[in-house]
Amino acid sequence: MKVIFSRKGFDTKYGGTASPILPDGTLLSMPIPDQNAGHPSYGELKYGGQTYAEIQKQPKGKDESQKGCHLDPDIRTEVISRNNGWKPAFGQHGAALVHLVNQGVKEGDLFLFYGWYRRTHQKDRILQYQRTDKGQHVLFGYLQIGEIIRKRADVPDWLISHPHVGFQSWEKNVIFVATDSCSFMPGMPGAGCLDFHENQVLTKSGQHLLTRWALPDFFRTIPISCHQHPWHDDYFQANNIGQEFVFNANDEVINWLKAIIKNE
């Protein structure tokens, strides 16, 4: 099985701020802006009785309720009304897709999604970023590939609202659909969102750069795509460029994944 570190959600270029770690530990990935017709707005997506626009407005200070967004990966079931038969899915295109193809990514492989997050707290009933938390890369979800849709004609009705369905050209565009259950963790779904746990934090404690990661030492012997000499004495220097970093799972990786998905 291959595993893909997949960077998604708000960053300094798209969104301009971190996604929030809510006070209850929810890692709420904020989808990047996308004004293409038919995409949901931040005012349409909801979590915990509030719209994404309301949640953003509190720490960000901007009302973006009418702004469209790119809901992808689409792995949190309850944020919007769903068609019958809906499954978690993730789309990729262009150079990032070419990289995945060149790495041999296929059915059964696992996306491990991460993004830029900051802790929040409530002050006078207003959500605020914690000033002492400048942000970190955190794993927030996963998706094991059950099916790869490569042609517009093969898109089922329940997937019709996915943002990658509307692409004019499918020459370099696919949608990865989740398995029903996780192959290496019987009883666990094939995709899901994670609540915050310290073992999901990639950025090394005390580092001012998000991309200086504290991966377990067994990763030192595992080649990761887009990284030729990433290891320093006490951290892994993740590449600033690229969305998808691919590696082969061994037994140590599988045990590490199980602990992350179980929030242990």
KAGIGI-V238974 format. One record per residue. RES is the residue in one letter. PHI is phi in whole degrees, 0 to 359 (* if undefined). D_LAST is the distance of its C-alpha to the last C-alpha in whole Angstrom. Layout:
BEGIN
<<RES;PHI;D_LAST> <RES;PHI;D_LAST>>
END
This chain:
BEGIN
<<M;*;22> <K;266;22> <V;240;19> <I;236;21> <F;291;19> <S;237;21> <R;276;22> <K;216;23> <G;91;24> <F;305;26> <D;215;27> <T;295;30> <K;271;32> <Y;249;31> <G;108;30> <G;81;31> <T;207;28> <A;278;24> <S;289;22> <P;271;21> <I;268;18> <L;292;19> <P;305;19> <D;274;17> <G;96;14> <T;295;15> <L;266;16> <L;265;19> <S;291;21> <M;272;24> <P;294;26> <I;291;29> <P;299;33> <D;200;35> <Q;267;38> <N;297;39> <A;301;41> <G;91;39> <H;276;35> <P;293;34> <S;266;34> <Y;296;32> <G;282;34> <E;267;33> <L;282;29> <K;226;27> <Y;209;24> <G;60;24> <G;84;28> <Q;234;28> <T;280;30> <Y;300;28> <A;297;31> <E;294;31> <I;295;28> <Q;293;29> <K;299;32> <Q;296;31> <P;277;29> <K;270;31> <G;80;35> <K;233;36> <D;266;37> <E;241;36> <S;296;36> <Q;267;38> <K;282;37> <G;284;35> <C;218;32> <H;257;30> <L;285;28> <D;197;26> <P;292;23> <D;256;24> <I;234;21> <R;259;20> <T;301;23> <E;275;24> <V;281;25> <I;203;29> <S;299;31> <R;244;30> <N;284;33> <N;302;33> <G;89;31> <W;306;28> <K;226;26> <P;299;23> <A;209;25> <F;214;25> <G;253;29> <Q;214;30> <H;209;33> <G;60;36> <A;298;35> <A;296;31> <L;293;32> <V;303;34> <H;298;32> <L;298;29> <V;297;32> <N;296;33> <Q;275;30> <G;77;30> <V;294;27> <K;210;28> <E;303;27> <G;97;23> <D;281;22> <L;233;19> <F;275;19> <L;242;16> <F;276;17> <Y;223;17> <G;199;20> <W;270;21> <Y;229;20> <R;228;21> <R;289;19> <T;232;22> <H;212;23> <Q;265;26> <K;228;29> <D;53;32> <R;68;30> <I;249;30> <L;284;27> <Q;225;27> <Y;290;25> <Q;288;24> <R;299;27> <T;282;25> <D;257;23> <K;273;25> <G;114;22> <Q;202;19> <H;280;18> <V;225;15> <L;286;13> <F;238;14> <G;184;14> <Y;211;15> <L;207;18> <Q;268;20> <I;285;23> <G;256;25> <E;208;29> <I;241;30> <I;266;33> <R;249;36> <K;227;39> <R;301;40> <A;294;41> <D;266;38> <V;287;36> <P;286;36> <D;301;37> <W;292;33> <L;260;32> <I;298;36> <S;271;34> <H;295;32> <P;299;33> <H;279;34> <V;293;36> <G;278;39> <F;299;39> <Q;295;43> <S;244;42> <W;254;40> <E;298;41> <K;229;38> <N;208;35> <V;220;33> <I;234;30> <F;265;27> <V;256;26> <A;289;23> <T;293;23> <D;290;22> <S;220;19> <C;282;17> <S;294;19> <F;258;16> <M;219;14> <P;307;17> <G;95;16> <M;263;14> <P;294;17> <G;285;18> <A;207;17> <G;182;15> <C;260;14> <L;251;11> <D;274;11> <F;297;10> <H;211;8> <E;302;9> <N;286;8> <Q;265;10> <V;282;13> <L;274;15> <T;296;18> <K;292;19> <S;302;19> <G;88;23> <Q;273;24> <H;271;26> <L;259;26> <L;302;23> <T;275;23> <R;269;23> <W;260;19> <A;253;17> <L;288;16> <P;303;15> <D;300;18> <F;294;19> <F;292;19> <R;298;23> <T;259;24> <I;250;23> <P;296;26> <I;238;24> <S;302;27> <C;73;29> <H;227;28> <Q;266;31> <H;223;30> <P;274;27> <W;273;26> <H;251;27> <D;305;27> <D;227;23> <Y;203;22> <F;258;22> <Q;270;25> <A;287;24> <N;290;27> <N;287;28> <I;254;30> <G;111;29> <Q;253;26> <E;233;25> <F;241;24> <V;250;24> <F;211;23> <N;270;22> <A;276;19> <N;246;19> <D;298;17> <E;293;15> <V;296;15> <I;300;14> <N;297;11> <W;296;10> <L;297;10> <K;300;8> <A;294;5> <I;292;6> <I;293;8> <K;277;5> <N;58;4> <E;257;0>>
END
